[in-house]
Amino acid sequence: MVLAKHLSKRDIEAVVSHILGWGDEKLTWDVVLDSIEPLIGFRPTRQTLYANHDIRDAFKSRKTGIRQRGQDKPKPSNLNVAADRIAHLRAENDMLKQKNAALLEQFVRWQYNAYKYGVTEQKLNEPMPEIDRERTEN
């Protein structure tokens, strides 16, 4: 029985960057799996990639970008490089917008629950406790 290998933070960053830099060619989980194997040194399962929020968000964002933009990039070499960079930045921007929306939704939920349970804004804004790095507990 072969156990699934977990993705390290470096693997996740590499996969996200790879997906965000994807050109206009067809994007599927199988194609991504094939293309990242040499990048991270092993072939994870589709479920492993899908289970990671950053990878899943990058995939969805890039897939949407490919659908929206089609194949209308300029053809000269230096413009292709610029167009690829712009596509990468747009995909990253779309992914960050989705993450920001999710964080805003979470904040509103926390704000409501704080109000519901009587936690004041003053309590929520209290500073973090100082950590005494000199002290050891035995």
Secondary structure, 3 states (H helix, E strand, C coil): CCCCCCCCHHHHHHHHHHHHCCCCCCCCHHHHHHHHHHHHCCCCCHHHHHHCHHHHHHHHHHHHHHHHHCCCCCCCHHHHHHHHHHHHHHHHHHHHHHHHHHHHHHHHHHHHHHHHCCCCHHHHCCCCCCCCCCCCCC
